[in-house]
């Protein structure tokens, strides 16, 4: 495959803005039409650029979606740990992280609709991105390890703890954004408490 003519690390400010414009349009179309529901030509129209411009920044349509997925993972990690304080008790750090992720989900409904679409990426791509995501979410992994060592949390692998705690907020937020369930502050607090208890030794 032909490499993009302009590598991300070499972009000038104006080029970075153009790349962001294309990624934003991709996120919108992916949420509205699904993985196979739009062409590069339709994307170019949505982004307000020439189709050839897209290939200055991305090898092909798959590369574009892969890079969008990684950008979203970076965005979520940045937001999740924005108020993270290692001096706070584990539960307080966990609750703060859940609130940060929830606020991001509510502010970015298109991202929630895209999430399932990314599962259609090739398995080797997903494995590579998963490895990158683990690095970005290292503070949470350290919290899990700390909790296992102290006996506060269940002696389960990090992936299992993540699935029954933080990972539950994506479908919950999607249901809320689609109007299938109303999640107010009181219910959100109950859910956060429930997920923490779900991974805790003391019930």
N, C-alpha and C positions, 0 to 999 in steps of 0.2 A: 504493500500500500504506500502511496505517496505521503510523505510527512507534510504536516502543515508548513507553509512557507514562513510563518512567523511563530517562533516558539514563545510560550507564555512568559517565560522569564525575560525575554528580550522586548516585550511590548512597551511602547511609549504610552503616556497617559491617555492620549486620544484613542490609541489602539485598544487599550484596556477597556475604555468606555464602549467601544464598538463590540468587543468580545462579550462584555457584560450584557449589552443590548441583545445580542444573538442568544445568549444563554437564558435571558429573561423570557424571550419569545418562545424558546424551546420548552421552558417550564410550563408556560401557559398552554401551548398546544398539546404537550404530553398529558397534562391534567384533563384537558377537554376531549381529546381524541384517542388517547392511548398510544402505545408504543409503535404500532404500525399504521396509525391513523392520519399521518401527514407526510408530505414530501419535502425535500429540500427547497423546492420552488415555493411551496406554501409557507415554509418557515421564513424564507427570504422576504416574502410579502409581509408577513406578520412583523418581522424585525425592521422592516423599512430599509433593507439593503439589497444589493444585487446578489444573485445566487453565487456568483464567483467569489464574492467577498467572504462568504462562509468558509470556503476552502483555503482562504489565507490564514485561518485560525484553527481549523479542524480538518483532520484527514478525510473524514466521511461522517455520515449520519450517526453511526454507532459510536465513533470517537467523541462526537458532540454530546451524546447522551451519557457516555461514561464520564466525561469531564463535568457535566452538570451534576451527576450523582456525587462526585467527589466534592464539588463546591458546596453542595447542600450539607454533606457530612461535616465539612469544615465549619460552615455557618452554625450548625446546631451545636457542635462542640464549643465554639467560641461563646455562644449564648449560654450554654449549660453551665459553664464554669466561670461565668462573668463575676459572680458574687461568692465564689468558692473560698472558704476560709479554713485552712487546715487546723486552726486552733479550736474550732467549734466541735461539739460532740458529733459522732457519726450520723445519728438520726437527723440532727439539725442540718448538716451538710446535704444529706439525702433529700430532705424536704425542700431545701432551697433549690437544688438541682431540678427536682420535679416541677416546681413552680416555673422555673426558667424555661424548661422544655415545653410546658403547657402554654405559656404565653407565646412562645415562638410558633407553636402549632396553630393557635387561634389567629395569629397575625399573618400566617402564610398558608391559607387553605389549599392553594394550588400544590404546595409541596406535599401535603398529605395525600392528595389524589395521585400525585406522581409516584409515591413510595412503592406501591404495588407494581408499577410499570418497570421499575428498575430490576425487579426479580427476573425479568426476561433477558437481561444481559448475559453473555456467556459465563459459564461457571468459573473459568480461570480468572476472568475480570472481577467477578464477585468475590472470589477468594482473596485476590490482591487488595481490593478495596476494603475488605473486612480486616485484613492485617493493618492497613493504614488507619482504619477507624479505631482499632484497639489501642493504637499509639495515642491518638487524639483524646481518647477517653481514659487514659491512664490513671487520672486521679480517682475515678470511680472504681477501677480495678484495685487500686491501693486501698480504698475504703472497704471493699469486699474482703480483701486479704486481712486487713486489720480486724474486721469483724469476725472472721473465722478464727484468727489467732486468739482473740479475746473470749471467744465463745458466745459473743453477742449474736452472730449470724449463723445460719445453717451451714454445715460443712458440705457445700455444693460447689461445683466449678463456677467460675465467673460467668460463663455463658448462660448457665442455668439460672443463676441469681438475676442476671439482667433480664432474661425472658419473663420471669414471674414478678418483676418489679417495674423498672423503667419502661420496658418494651410494651407494657399494657396501655401506655398513654397515647400511642399513635391511633389505635382503633377507637379509643374513647373520644379523642379530639375529632376524628373523622366523623363519628356519629353525631357529635355536637354540631359541627360545622354544616352537616347535611340536614340538620333539623330533626334527626331521629331520636335524639336524647338531649335534654337540657341539663347542662352541667353548671350549676351555680357554685359560688365559693364554698358553701357548706358541703356540697357533695364532693367537690374536688378535694377538700381537706379529708373527708372520710375515705376517699379512694387512696390518697397518699398514705394515710394511716394504715389502711388495709394492706397495701402492697409492702409497706415496711414490716408489718406483723407477719406477712407471708414469708419473708426471708429471715425473720428473727427466731432465735431459739426460744425466747420467752414469749408466750402467747397470752 
